[in-house]
Amino acid sequence: MAEPRVPHSNLPPPASTVGVVGWLRRNLLSSPLNVVLTLLAVYLLLVALPPLLRWAFLDASWSGDNRAACRSGGACWVFIRVHFDQFMYGFYPDGQRWRVNTAVLLLVLGAAPLFVRAVSSQFKVRLGLGLLIVYPCVAFVLLKGGMIGLPVVDTSQWGGLLLTLVIAGVGMTAALPLGVLLALGRRSRLPAIQTLCVTFIEFWRGVPLITVLFMSSVMLPLFLPAGMNFDKLLRALIGVTLFQAAYMAEVVRGGLQAIPKGQFEAAAALGLGYWKTMGLIVLPQALKLVIPGIVNTFIALFKDTSLVLIIGLFDLMNIVHNATTNPEWLGFSTEGYVFAAAVYWLFCFGMSRYSQNLEKHLHTGHKR
Amino acid sequence: MAEPISTPVKPPFWNNPQVRAILFQAIALVVTVAFGLYVFDNTQTNLRRLGIASGFDFLSSPSGFDVVQSLIPYSPTSSYGRVFWVALLNTLLVSALGIVLATLIGFVIGIARLSKNWLISRLALVYIETFRNIPLLLQIFFWYFAVLRAMPSPRQSLSLGEAVFLNIRGLYLPAPEFQTGFGWVLAAFGLAAALAWLAARWARRRQRATGQQFPILSVSLALLLGLPSLTFWLAGSPLVWQLPELQGFNFRGGWVVIPEMASLLLALTLYTATFIAEIVRAGIQAVSHGQTEASLSLGLNSSLTLRLIILPQALRVIIPPLTNQYLNLTKNSSLAAAIGYPDLVSAFAGTVLNQTGQAIECIAITMTVYLTISLLISLMMNRYNRRVALVER
């Protein structure tokens, strides 16, 4: 009689393909070339990381209020501590800085509901429009003063991160609508409008921002009637906005071109006019498609604000640079630039992450 | 009783789309022209008031200042027109070098980003996310003020084999000095290139006719390297390297890369390479995996698959955005003005403008040059793009 068949219990997978060992074999040591590359990378990390960590953290000086506190050989973060207020507010008068803080606080409180998924979209639209229209006026009164008993703080005293955020914020809110209009103009069937928009876009995209800023500082006075002059900050804002609007227009055009013709025809069949077709049917779809492009343009704009240094505005970049040339604090330029880089990095990286998040959330399954 | 049929009312003429189109365009044109005339009139008045004579006559008067880097002979007695050419060449030099280096680094990093090796792809990611989220100007300042300004004085230079020196004045490289007879080497190189081209043509035809392959790559390499080296040896080595030497307080001889150029180039390259890397990654990922599988099932090995199947299709996706990056790099090279590298914006739209006061002319010339470069590069790339573009039914 045959032995009763006893089923063998399932064997576990080989030890070399699971767990830490399996992961290592799969991801780091899968072929001779990969072994070599891994070893090379590990060597590079071993050479570069420890001195970097020692400089930035272990040997760094954190406390104190003059350069004598920096004798440890590592990074002198005291330099940043001492100048921190200046880096944030520029030359904004000491006693008035609560106004900047209030403006920022208002923005954060006002914008926070926009980022909460639970809030209804109707409320979000109203809030967003309110922020776009009301908030700039409130912020302007708060920062500039001269009304409701606030002393005037001239824009030449604005500086540091405050100025960077003002330029970036105004640039973004103005460049997007302008870019949408330009893109619509470029796709328009009216030849005169189309030519004007194409010329405008190609001109601004063909020249570097720095020449635009140069132009706004040396040529604008020639273009205006005698006696009329713009504030330096306003000139920079106009330059940055027009420049980025041209890039924004190309991004939006990409989205417009991706909308199938049937959508236009269906809208026309329903009896919608041009602006209703665009506003209700085409743009909502087109803008959603190009969110990554729009955010990329925003990031580029944020980084480009550093160029206002050329025309002598003291944004974050320039104020840090200025502090490193202070005779009392010579030799700490690395710390200064690393700090500025970290601030810019946080904003840009944050924006790009948020856009990826938004893209995933808005993804409604049309993409194939 | 039937309802009376209402006669259709003709809509008012301002609701006629054709009338509207003409009206809107007319308004746009009138506003634009009026604005242009207003600006032109203001400018005329202002120029007359300030006593500035417009025109391009100033280009022929002597400049009276020196330029730290010039590819063509230049002295303070040269004209402003000469400054323009010096500045333009400096812009083109740094852009061309930047484009080559950024492309090389960008492709390597982009491919590393796709590597199956976890560590390598993570390192590439860290590099990309770090450098592209920091303003270029800040990077230029960092390299210029924090790194190159911290280099030792010429006497304590960092040296590499007593031939390459790095100090606060710049990077000193050995310069080649061509003796008589070097022309033969160049001629041999030209001959080798022509032969390689002919061989490639012959090999391609033979493969089409008979299916037989020819090791064209190794043959061409042998030709291109072998023939010039042989001539070089026969002509009696007509090339000496002139080494930089410390004389007094500074180095003499050799090639010098000034710190402004070095930091600008470094920052431009590292910054643009991150964007190129992302473009390359996206391009390669855009080729569907089925192409690789189909190619492998046809019996092509992995390197042939990469060369004949994946790259040609990926390049189609890569080229247009890559062109944009080249344009961006060229335009970004104008940030040189911030550290005083004598490029077009810094030397011409900066120094010359300040000395002559001819703001409109200088800015107009500068902008025209950048516009021309932009249009030329996009024209060239459009042509290439049309050649590799997908031909559909």
Interface residues (C-beta under 8 A of the other chain):
Chain A: N27 L28 S30 N34 L37 T38 A41 V42 L44 L45 R189 L190 P191 A192 I193 L196 F203 R205 G206 V207 P208 L209 I210 T211 F214 M215 V218 M219 P221 L222 F223 L224 P225 A226 I299 K303 D304 T305 S306 L307 L309 I310 M317 H321 T324 S333 T334 Y337 A340 A341 Y344 W345 C348 F349 S352
Chain B: A21 F24 Q25 A26 A28 L29 T32 V39 N42 T43 T45 N46 L47 R49 S115 K116 N117 W118 L119 I120 L123 E129 T130 R132 N133 I134 P135 L136 L137 L138 Q139 F141 F142 F145 A146 R149 A150 K331 N332 S334 L335 A337 A338 V345 A349 G350 L353 A359 I360 I363 T366 M367 Y370 L371 S374 L375
